Amino acid sequence: MEQLNGRTAFITGGARGIGLGIARALAKEGVKLALVDLDAAALDAAREELSALVPTEVFILDVRDRQRFAELADEVESKLGPVSLVFNNAGVAGGESTSKMTYETWDWMIDINLNGVVNGVQTFMPRMIERGDGGHIVNTSSGAGLVVIGAGVMYSATKFAVVGMSEALWHGLKKFNIGVSVLCPGYVATGIVDNSVAIRAEGKGDPINKTDERRERSRHQLSGGASPDFVGDLVIDAIKGEHLYIYTDHMIEQPLLDRHKVLMSAFEPLNARLALEQAAQT
């Protein structure tokens, strides 16, 4: 998709971090913006910044709320026109250590990191298919959605699921001229750690049991990562180039190669057993 000017984008988690970086990159391309988030102050600041460039509307949305998703889709399209660029970016980090996982924390992370993406896809995809004007969907996963890199069981599980869903959508939506990309960032300079803690503190289940030491380490790692604006530019490149995967650094390159070797080596016992079966039949 080379021509983005004049299209309308819907971005969850759009007021801060990667979402805001994507919004800024889209604004440079002349894309009308609908930003949703839970942070009203950040939304107001984003609208003030971006409305000087392109028509921009902002809304409070909890991505777990399917009814509100549908209501906002109608409202956004009445104000800005048909949404043909969808960015399912909202997500949380953290979770419990393996020995302390609970059903409540599983539900919290799955509802936001996976079901939030499902809700965005299922709200806008049928509309895009029916209109027949093409479009693009970008789902934010993580490097931890492709390899296990110490991000925790629950986070990894949700992010692997987003990768699998995005790959399947990429195949299934080609015939409708709708592209799909999955963003698998490494460290990006965002406030996701503190934002995740704040969301949990609002009564949506038990607090994240991350020690202060682990939180501080995560903050430090993220602060040295890519800028959200750099990530936004990479996302635009992927949409225009119709790329499925979007990486933001080389952090997972070697782990990906190692994982591929392990996956392929798992055929060796099968081949050995098949050889024995074949020998027994001769």
Buried (B, 14 or more C-beta within 10 A) or exposed (E): BEEBEEBBBBBBBBBBBBBBBBBBBBBEBEBBBBBBBBBEEBBEBBBEBBBEBBBBBBBEBBBBEBEBBBBBBEEBBEEBEBBBBBBBBBBBBBBBEEEEBBEEBBBBBBBBBBBBBBBBBEBBBEBBBEEEEBBBBBBBBBBBBBBEEEBBBBBBBBBBBBBEBBBEBBEEBEEBBBBBBBBBBBBBBBBBBEBBBEBBEEEBBEEBBBEEEBBEEBEEBBEEBBBBBBBBBBBBEBBBEBBBBBBBBEBBEEBBEEBEEEEEEEEEEEEEEEEEEEEEEE
